[in-house]
Amino acid sequence: MFVLVPGAWHGGWWYEPLAVELQKLGHRAECVTLAGLWPDDDLTRRPVNLTTHVEQLDTLVEDLTAGGDPVVLVGHSYAGQVINGVADRNPARVSALVHLDTDVVEDGESCWDVTTDANRSYFLDAIGGDGLGLAPMPFFDDRARPHPFATLLEKSRLTGAWREVPIKRYAAALDTPGGVQAPTTMAKLRDDPAWRYEEWPTTHNVLRDGPERVLNLIRDL
């Protein structure tokens, strides 16, 4: 069972082409839309932070693994913090962690702490008048939604148990305009034997040219 978690501004719809291909191979795939990113969500009525997203995904994983079979957690970009946060709570429920151009943070670090200066500048430019949601970038799909800013500011709370997940894979996108998105993580994982690390000639939107490259990374899990 694959649980596919999108990055900031995006919903489960982003993974639909990949889910279709996984299902053709006989796999089950759950495309997740995180809280605050549904079309009718209103951040002024329901504030959302990183803990909200970790608890949401944790509940889903608990339900999906009730029969005893673990899941593969796949996270893109911001969602790397969410999938590691869930794996940290109970690593036995997770057979593999797959990070698609994410920041892999340590305990006490936030997305804001480890992201690039260019991303921090964009966050500050994109924040709305209420300070709650970051406007989508203008070239995003029309389905993209304002992303809860607090999720990028809240620091992760990790014991390190997530490292017990037996399979960990990372794909770094090298062709993103403005530079790579996770240079600190790339440097940390490139030679780490606990990870299968790959560098791809793609933009941060690793599904832009179709699902094949991601499918090849995970199809055997």
C-alpha positions as CSV (number, residue, x, y, z in Angstrom):
1,M,0.0,0.0,0.0
2,F,1.4,3.4,-1.1
3,V,0.4,6.5,0.8
4,L,1.2,9.5,-1.4
5,V,1.5,12.9,0.4
6,P,1.9,16.1,-1.7
7,G,4.0,19.1,-0.9
8,A,2.9,22.7,-0.1
9,W,-0.1,24.2,-2.0
10,H,-1.0,20.8,-3.6
11,G,-3.7,18.2,-2.9
12,G,-3.9,14.5,-3.6
13,W,-4.8,15.3,-7.2
14,W,-1.1,15.9,-7.9
15,Y,-0.4,12.2,-7.5
16,E,-3.3,10.9,-9.5
17,P,-1.1,10.0,-12.6
18,L,1.3,8.1,-10.4
19,A,-1.6,6.3,-8.5
20,V,-3.0,5.2,-11.8
21,E,0.3,3.5,-12.8
22,L,0.7,1.9,-9.4
23,Q,-2.8,0.5,-9.6
24,K,-2.0,-1.0,-13.1
25,L,0.9,-2.9,-11.4
26,G,-1.5,-4.3,-8.8
27,H,-0.7,-1.9,-6.0
28,R,-3.1,0.1,-3.8
29,A,-2.4,3.8,-3.6
30,E,-4.0,6.5,-1.4
31,C,-3.6,10.1,-2.5
32,V,-3.7,12.4,0.5
33,T,-5.0,15.9,0.7
34,L,-3.7,17.5,3.8
35,A,-5.9,19.7,6.1
36,G,-6.3,23.3,4.9
37,L,-5.7,22.3,1.2
38,W,-9.2,21.2,0.3
39,P,-11.1,23.6,-2.0
40,D,-13.5,24.8,0.7
41,D,-11.0,24.9,3.6
42,D,-10.9,28.2,5.4
43,L,-7.7,28.9,7.4
44,T,-9.4,31.7,9.4
45,R,-11.9,29.1,10.8
46,R,-9.5,26.1,11.2
47,P,-5.9,27.1,11.7
48,V,-3.5,24.3,10.6
49,N,0.1,23.6,11.6
50,L,2.6,20.8,11.1
51,T,1.2,18.9,14.1
52,T,-2.2,19.0,12.4
53,H,-0.8,17.3,9.3
54,V,1.2,14.7,11.2
55,E,-1.8,13.7,13.3
56,Q,-4.0,13.6,10.2
57,L,-1.6,11.3,8.4
58,D,-1.0,9.2,11.6
59,T,-4.7,8.5,11.9
60,L,-4.9,7.4,8.2
61,V,-1.8,5.2,8.6
62,E,-3.3,3.6,11.7
63,D,-6.5,2.7,9.8
64,L,-4.6,1.4,6.8
65,T,-2.3,-0.8,8.8
66,A,-5.0,-2.2,11.1
67,G,-4.7,-5.6,9.3
68,G,-1.0,-5.7,10.1
69,D,0.6,-4.8,6.7
70,P,2.8,-1.8,6.8
71,V,2.6,1.0,4.2
72,V,5.1,2.9,2.0
73,L,5.0,6.6,2.7
74,V,5.9,8.9,-0.2
75,G,6.4,12.6,0.4
76,H,7.1,15.4,-1.9
77,S,8.8,18.7,-0.8
78,Y,7.2,19.9,2.5
79,A,5.5,16.5,3.0
80,G,8.9,15.0,3.9
81,Q,8.5,16.4,7.4
82,V,5.0,14.9,7.6
83,I,5.9,11.4,6.6
84,N,8.9,11.3,8.9
85,G,6.8,12.7,11.8
86,V,4.4,9.8,11.3
87,A,7.1,7.2,10.9
88,D,8.7,8.5,14.1
89,R,5.5,7.7,16.1
90,N,5.5,4.0,15.1
91,P,8.1,2.9,12.6
92,A,6.8,-0.7,12.5
93,R,3.8,0.5,10.5
94,V,6.0,1.8,7.7
95,S,8.0,-0.5,5.3
96,A,9.6,2.4,3.4
97,L,10.1,6.1,3.3
98,V,10.4,7.8,-0.1
99,H,11.4,11.4,-0.2
100,L,10.9,13.4,-3.4
101,D,13.1,16.5,-3.2
102,T,12.3,17.1,0.4
103,D,14.1,18.6,3.4
104,V,14.9,15.8,5.9
105,V,14.9,17.7,9.1
106,E,16.2,16.9,12.6
107,D,14.3,17.2,15.9
108,G,13.7,20.9,16.6
109,E,14.1,22.0,13.0
110,S,11.4,23.6,10.8
111,C,11.1,24.0,7.1
112,W,11.9,27.7,7.6
113,D,15.1,26.8,9.4
114,V,16.5,24.6,6.6
115,T,15.1,26.0,3.4
116,T,16.9,28.3,1.0
117,D,17.0,32.1,1.3
118,A,15.0,32.3,-1.9
119,N,12.2,30.3,-0.5
120,R,12.1,32.3,2.7
121,S,11.8,35.5,0.6
122,Y,8.9,33.9,-1.4
123,F,7.1,32.9,1.8
124,L,7.2,36.5,3.1
125,D,6.1,37.9,-0.3
126,A,3.2,35.4,-0.5
127,I,1.8,35.7,3.0
128,G,-1.7,37.1,2.9
129,G,-3.1,39.9,5.0
130,D,-4.3,37.5,7.7
131,G,-0.8,35.9,8.0
132,L,-2.3,32.4,7.7
133,G,-1.9,31.2,4.1
134,L,0.8,31.5,1.5
135,A,-0.5,32.2,-2.0
136,P,0.3,29.6,-4.7
137,M,3.0,30.4,-7.2
138,P,1.4,31.8,-10.3
139,F,2.4,28.9,-12.6
140,F,0.8,26.3,-10.3
141,D,-2.2,24.2,-11.3
142,D,-5.5,26.0,-10.8
143,R,-6.3,23.5,-8.1
144,A,-3.5,24.7,-5.9
145,R,-4.6,26.3,-2.6
146,P,-3.0,28.8,-0.1
147,H,-0.7,26.8,2.1
148,P,-0.9,27.1,5.9
149,F,2.2,29.2,6.8
150,A,2.4,27.7,10.3
151,T,3.2,24.3,8.9
152,L,6.5,25.7,7.6
153,L,7.3,27.5,10.9
154,E,6.5,24.8,13.4
155,K,9.6,22.8,14.5
156,S,9.5,19.0,14.1
157,R,9.3,16.9,17.2
158,L,11.3,13.7,16.5
159,T,12.8,11.0,18.7
160,G,14.8,9.5,15.8
161,A,12.7,6.3,15.7
162,W,11.8,7.1,12.1
163,R,15.3,5.9,11.1
164,E,14.3,2.4,12.1
165,V,12.2,2.2,8.8
166,P,14.2,-0.4,6.8
167,I,14.1,1.2,3.4
168,K,14.7,4.9,2.8
169,R,15.0,6.5,-0.7
170,Y,15.7,10.0,-1.7
171,A,15.4,11.8,-5.1
172,A,17.0,15.2,-5.6
173,A,15.9,17.4,-8.4
174,L,18.8,19.2,-10.0
175,D,17.1,21.3,-12.7
176,T,14.9,23.6,-10.6
177,P,15.0,27.3,-11.7
178,G,16.7,29.3,-9.0
179,G,18.7,26.4,-7.7
180,V,18.2,23.1,-5.9
181,Q,15.5,23.1,-3.2
182,A,17.2,21.1,-0.4
183,P,21.0,21.6,-0.6
184,T,21.6,20.8,3.1
185,T,19.7,17.5,2.9
186,M,21.4,16.6,-0.4
187,A,24.8,17.0,1.2
188,K,23.7,15.1,4.3
189,L,22.3,12.1,2.4
190,R,24.4,11.8,-0.7
191,D,26.9,9.4,0.9
192,D,24.7,8.0,3.7
193,P,24.6,4.2,3.3
194,A,21.2,4.1,5.0
195,W,19.7,5.8,2.0
196,R,19.3,5.0,-1.7
197,Y,20.1,8.5,-3.0
198,E,19.5,9.6,-6.6
199,E,19.9,12.9,-8.5
200,W,17.5,13.6,-11.3
201,P,17.6,16.1,-14.2
202,T,14.2,17.4,-13.3
203,T,12.6,20.4,-11.7
204,H,11.3,20.3,-8.2
205,N,8.0,19.3,-9.7
206,V,9.2,15.8,-10.3
207,L,5.9,14.7,-11.9
208,R,5.9,17.5,-14.5
209,D,7.0,15.2,-17.3
210,G,4.9,12.2,-16.1
211,P,5.1,9.5,-13.5
212,E,7.6,7.2,-15.0
213,R,10.7,8.4,-13.1
214,V,9.0,8.3,-9.7
215,L,7.3,4.9,-10.6
216,N,10.7,3.4,-11.3
217,L,12.0,4.6,-7.9
218,I,9.1,2.9,-6.0
219,R,7.6,0.1,-8.1
220,D,9.5,-2.6,-6.3
221,L,8.5,-1.6,-2.8
